[in-house]
């Protein structure tokens, strides 16, 4: 299975995914700062990417994203 655009997936299946169509990609993502383990990364104002090896599936990013671009 090929992961959707916006996902870095070295460890296999991700608990959280980025829905690129919902991300306006015009601001710094507030969810990046909310991640306690630094699993969300952002290059400039592009959609964030998720490091599957760091993500603990805590769900904080899901609650912080104002557009619902982060989903399970």
N, C-alpha and C positions, 0 to 999 in steps of 0.2 A: 504494500500500500504506500503510495506517495503522499507525504504530509501536505496539508494545505499551505498556500503561500503565507509567509510570515512566521514559520515555525522552524526552529533548529531542533532536530530530533536525533541526537546520536545514540540515545539509550533505548529507543524503541517507542512504544505507545505513550502518549502524553495524557495526563489527567486533565489538563487545561489546554485549550487551543485558541488561536487568534483568528477571528473572523475579519479578514482584511476589508471586506466591503462595508463593515460597520465602523471601522476606524477612520476618522477624518484625516489622519496623518498630517496635521497642521499645528501640532502643539507637543510639548513634552508630556509624555504619558504619566498621569498621576499614579497609576498602578505600579510603575517601576519602583518608585520610592516605597510603596507599601509592602513589597515582598521582603520578608524577614531573612531569606536565604540568598537573595540576589539572583534569582532564577530568571527574572525578566530583564532583558537588555534592549536598548533602543539606540539606533544609529540616527542622530539628528532628530528629525521629527517624523521619521518613518514609523510604520506599525512596529510594535515591540515584537521581540522574538523570545521564545521560552527555551531555557536550557533544561532538557528533560532529566539530566543527571542531578540537577540541583533542586528541581521542583518537588515539594513535599505534599502538594495538593491541599494546602491549608485553606484555600478559597479567599484569602484576603483580596487578591487582585480582582476577583469576580465582583466583590462588593464595592470596590473603589472605581472601577471603570464606568464613566458616565454614559457611554454609548452602547454598552453591552457587547463590546468587541471581543471580550474574553469570555469564553464559554466552556462548558464541559461537554 
